[in-house]
């Protein structure tokens, strides 16, 4: 069984790219007869041809980007209503507060959008050009204080060694981690050569939404 690391589609036979998202599939690995565990998917060599529009897929599932989009939408709605009411002289005293609130929402959304867009670009660079190293899942926990699309996110923390130094990382996902993503399990970590602090898991957890 081969699982697409980008969208989770399963295949019984190997093919170079996923039919669903067009991402590159990992090479099949022979499983010893005595082994009952599915082997780790080996990352394809860099640079990796990522699925089209993968940057936007990351943003669509990113909690910060979703919040920024909501702020922007509220700002546009309040701003439009406020502008219309303000132009109607009779209702100007009602329109001005709406207009001010809309501007506040829009101003708040801009730096948040820029921050999450840059974070998504950094993740994309690691997935495309990062070098693989073996690491280990350290902890898996669910944050019940946060709800995104009706679900509480899971956080996976992991460790790995690069250039003689130990590094820690974490990713957050809206999907329950599978059996290969439990504490103590080995994982592949992609990192940028010369800057191992820029890293992420491979494959990305399904439902991933941010660092």
C-alpha positions in Angstrom: 0.0 0.0 0.0 1.4 3.4 -1.0 -0.1 6.5 0.6 0.2 9.9 -1.0 2.1 12.1 1.6 0.3 15.2 0.3 -3.4 14.3 0.3 -3.7 10.8 1.8 -4.9 8.9 -1.3 -4.0 5.2 -1.1 -2.6 3.2 -4.0 -2.0 -0.6 -4.3 0.7 -0.2 -7.0 3.4 2.4 -7.5 3.0 5.4 -9.9 5.1 8.5 -10.0 2.4 11.1 -9.2 -0.9 11.1 -7.3 -3.9 11.2 -9.5 -5.8 13.3 -6.9 -3.3 16.1 -6.1 -0.4 15.5 -8.6 2.2 15.4 -5.8 5.1 13.0 -6.1 4.6 9.6 -4.5 7.3 7.9 -2.4 9.1 4.9 -3.8 7.7 1.6 -2.5 9.7 -0.1 0.3 9.9 -3.8 0.7 8.4 -5.0 4.1 10.2 -7.9 5.7 7.9 -10.9 6.1 8.2 -10.9 9.9 7.4 -7.2 10.1 3.8 -6.1 10.7 4.4 -2.3 10.6 4.2 -0.3 7.4 7.6 1.2 6.6 8.2 4.9 6.7 7.7 6.6 3.3 11.1 7.8 2.1 11.0 11.5 0.8 11.7 11.9 -2.9 15.0 13.6 -3.7 15.0 17.4 -3.7 13.9 19.6 -5.4 10.4 18.0 -5.0 7.6 18.8 -7.5 4.9 19.7 -5.0 1.2 19.5 -5.9 -0.2 22.6 -7.7 -1.4 25.3 -5.4 -0.1 23.5 -2.4 0.7 26.9 -0.8 -3.0 27.8 -0.8 -3.9 24.3 0.5 -1.7 25.1 3.5 -3.3 28.5 4.0 -6.8 27.1 3.6 -6.2 24.8 6.6 -4.1 27.3 8.6 -5.8 28.6 11.8 -4.1 32.0 11.6 -4.9 32.5 7.9 -8.6 31.5 8.6 -8.7 34.0 11.4 -7.2 36.7 9.2 -9.7 35.9 6.5 -12.6 36.2 9.0 -11.2 39.6 10.2 -10.9 40.8 6.6 -14.4 39.7 5.7 -15.9 41.4 8.8 -13.9 44.5 8.0 -15.2 44.6 4.4 -18.8 44.1 5.6 -18.7 46.6 8.4 -16.7 49.1 6.3 -19.2 48.9 3.4 -22.2 49.2 5.6 -20.6 52.1 7.5 -19.6 53.9 4.3 -23.2 53.6 2.9 -24.7 54.8 6.2 -22.2 57.7 6.5 -22.9 58.9 3.0 -26.6 59.0 4.0 -26.3 62.2 6.1 -29.3 61.3 8.2 -27.7 58.0 9.4 -24.1 59.3 9.6 -24.0 59.1 13.4 -24.7 55.3 13.0 -22.4 54.8 10.0 -19.3 56.3 11.4 -18.9 53.6 14.2 -19.5 50.9 11.7 -16.9 52.4 9.3 -14.4 52.7 12.2 -15.0 49.1 13.3 -14.6 47.9 9.7 -11.3 49.7 9.4 -10.0 48.2 12.6 -10.9 44.7 11.4 -9.1 45.3 8.1 -6.0 46.8 9.8 -5.8 43.8 12.1 -6.1 41.3 9.3 -3.3 42.6 7.1 -0.3 41.8 9.4 -1.9 38.4 10.3 -2.3 37.5 6.6 1.3 38.5 5.8 2.7 36.5 8.8 0.8 33.3 7.9 1.6 33.7 4.1 5.3 34.0 4.9 5.0 30.9 7.3 3.3 28.9 4.5 6.1 30.0 2.0 8.7 28.8 4.5 7.0 25.5 5.0 6.7 25.1 1.2 10.5 25.8 0.8 11.3 23.1 3.4 9.0 20.6 1.7 10.5 21.4 -1.7 14.2 21.7 -0.9 14.7 20.2 2.6 17.0 17.3 3.2 15.6 14.3 5.1 16.9 13.1 8.5 15.4 10.5 10.8 13.8 11.9 14.0 11.5 10.8 16.7 8.0 11.8 17.8 8.2 13.1 21.3 4.7 14.0 22.3 1.2 14.1 20.8 -1.6 16.1 22.5 -5.0 17.7 21.6 -5.8 21.3 22.4 -9.4 21.4 23.6 -9.3 25.1 24.2 -9.2 25.8 20.4 -11.9 24.9 17.9 -11.3 25.2 14.1 -14.1 24.1 11.8 -15.7 22.3 14.7 -12.6 20.3 15.6 -9.9 20.6 18.3 -6.4 20.5 16.8 -3.7 18.0 17.6 0.0 19.0 18.1 2.9 16.7 17.3 6.3 17.6 18.8 9.4 15.9 17.4 13.2 15.9 17.8 16.1 15.3 15.4 19.8 15.9 15.2 21.4 18.0 12.4 25.0 19.3 12.1 25.8 17.9 15.6 23.0 19.7 17.4 19.6 18.6 18.6 16.5 20.4 17.3 12.9 20.3 18.3 9.9 21.0 16.1 6.2 20.8 16.1 3.3 20.7 13.6 -0.4 21.0 14.2 -3.1 19.1 12.5 -6.9 18.9 12.6 -6.9 15.1 12.0 -6.2 12.5 14.7 -2.5 11.3 14.3 -2.2 7.8 12.9 -0.3 4.9 14.5 2.9 6.0 12.8 2.7 9.4 14.5 2.7 8.3 18.2 5.3 9.1 20.8 8.5 7.2 20.4 7.9 6.4 16.7 10.6 7.2 14.1 9.7 9.9 11.5 11.4 11.6 8.6 12.1 15.3 9.2 12.9 17.7 6.3 15.2 20.5 7.1 17.0 23.2 5.2 20.7 22.7 5.0 22.5 25.4 6.9 19.3 26.4 8.7 17.9 23.2 10.5 15.6 25.4 12.5 13.5 25.5 9.3 12.0 22.0 9.4 8.8 20.0 9.2 7.6 16.4 9.2 7.4 14.2 6.2 4.8 13.2 5.3 2.8 16.2 6.4 0.0 15.2 8.8 -3.3 15.2 7.0 -5.3 18.2 8.0 -2.1 20.1 8.8 -2.7 23.7 9.6 0.5 25.3 10.9 3.6 25.4 12.9 
